[in-house]
Amino acid sequence: MPDVQDRLGRPLRDLRVSITDRCNFRCTYCMPRETFGPGFRFLPRADVLTFEEIARVVRVAAGFGVRKVRITGGEPLLRRDLPSLVAQLASIEGIEDLAMTTNGALLARYAWDLAGAGLKRVTVSLDSVDEDTFRLMNGVGIELSAVIAGIDAAAAAGLGPIKLNAVVQRGVNEEGILNLAEFARGRGHTLRLIEYMDVGESHGWMLEQVVPAAELLRTIGQRWPLEELPAGYPGEVASRYRYQDGRGELGLITSVTAPFCQSCTRLRLSADGKLHTCLFSTGGRDLRPLLRGEGGDEAVQAELGAIWRSRSDRYSEQRAEWKPRSGGPKVEMSYLGG
């Protein structure tokens, strides 16, 4: 099957697979408690794709050129028997990089099983190494030590190189980025600082809360001199920098101040089987009728190919031009997997 390109000439290379919309954190920028409280209705179990259905979509996507698959959520470690899914995905021909993004709180329990099943890498969300700030941002009071234990277990299990993702918000955690960088440098992990983005509708996003990547780069570079590196692969979203003292790398994700829509090669599969062509999506195309019907893989192939060929998303560029896309509220990050 030939590779497929969208209307802007972008190939399909990356598939992000959300396997649950549930999470054990209530981070203010993703699943604030005010919205996702005790009465919030998550997806019914019957609506969530089975592991076999997920693997089927990944096989079809691999035929169109997907080489990287990232398991996301919600919090993926809340899904039972996750190593079984990892083993299925790791066996699919053409998938060269199988990774997972997690908040890390349960990672110490599962790291070795996931590595044994074929997971290659993990990215751990870590917004602060200050205990009080970390508890405030995760919204449920989970202790920092649980996540650090998960990071260390992943490193010991060989799930690296490990990346640590931090969403930086003005007035919340920007004062602690040097401590975050020092933590990552000390353990040999890559810290990636992410500009606070307007994903979804429930977080009360304001432009004033965005700390521009250029400011973050200056702050860290004044402490530890940096030099820019080329992209590691086509479509990489993070700008890469190397510490001149040889103590690892720093990444900056600049969706707000320096959009990278033109090189975006990502497709997202939600936990209930909808394909979304942009992180800032207002809706997706439902594959469940095909996956649970009698159409066979040919029908899934035709639908996936049609979805990507018709894609023209460039939301971050439009935001930068102050021409936001209309069409309804954006889907929440916890549903799409970031």
Steps between C-alpha positions, in 0.01 A plus 500: 500500500651838405564776753221755528524880512253761618388811309811690615738223391562365850557123527351281771776374730376517861193351667402596855267246657293601801392184682292661777347838579545442875785637709608489865626862481297818463759731349367853465597532133346167397235357735415767758299373797234762442401322179620145555354455847339197670190526284678521165389233254791328330463275197294185560715190483310369198598811301874459561697315233627154585869424470429298185318794342786735586754260350292477184505878451875507564560227239305697242683822592836326467404416143460873430846585636455531876826407671450647847220408740452667838260360759324776692187571704368636733747299700580183303621307805142495626406262216509138613748257346684772310806278430270283287423796271867597490592150385241513222617838375869411526444206264350710218725520195619851423468643853851607591437707813244408766481748787266608779419826676404469867477708816731242656315443827445130424807448285717338767247215516490430127828615343667160477190324363456769234865478396473122478193531279684719250450862606804703392474835678299702747432869535401607850305817574683684778401863543705574811748345742376725778271286718241769568482615140482144374210415730320818404535435130399133508182601679470192723797530732701211357854513636796580279687195632258264323579651161875510565485132594324433170761691303783310669326166441453580131868586469600176672269302267662655193204713390716779373610748403247643746342837434347715773221730380418818692217735408615845615240749625569858599449546872477127565825314438731713284717589799598135535631424153866516603435240768320285242792532261745410776294193589493382138870569447591310814317188384594520134146567373379754244281777637243637256336828593157547341329831448160501670255427217129561447410134456138428588260741670502429875831652615428874471804556277630854466787617283642689799576166668724386216872520575664534157760239417754772423473617861542146630802449275665817630440404861654156466774610259622763744553225757630230267611613152315327216545444130227415252479156343333393174172312513540134578248400231257669256196633682659517845300750705765602754785738425811327634793647692812341643661605826854607415634320806377170351228440760221413261231683303216746539190513280256786445148452360378830361148449371396850608794726411655304210243261348626191321183399316676474164703201618229325702474130409272388786165328505313434825273211592272563797408232751155463343633457148485848348782623276607860556737680265600780742564540872263797490224298338132585528396150397615168356393226260363191673661169395298279735225419248769368264701326771191331643327437171571269212693731273841344556837676495437635151221723632720624785780570252270697273368711788839572655649591162210732421528671839870574459477606135234757586694640797590871492529579873735778608335632815813635671592702191148638486517589868824686437324689220204563734275305268376224733314217340126490555283191517424443865688438824838328485529144630663464844865394523412216738290351221759541223814419695703817443 
